[in-house]
């Protein structure tokens, strides 16, 4: 009997904590939050890649560069600052 009382008290304590932290909302919102974190990480990865591409332009030795890739990288970096969304249209050769 004592074990059942202790067990019941633990369950009640857990339920109280769940109510305090709004567990149902957290459980419902968690998948969306994780997706948002993944999307942000992907955007950050793209931004870092773009910064690397642009930073190589300061090398002392000339090298071939894809101008379209440079434009895309620049637009990606500026995307957060540009209010109206702009996109680069690529024409096929």
Secondary structure by P-SEA (a helix, b strand, c coil): caaaaaaaaaaaaaaaaaaaaaaaaaaaaaaaaaaaaaaaaaaaaaaaaaaaaaaaccccbbbbbcaaaaaaaaaaaaccccccbbbbbbbcc
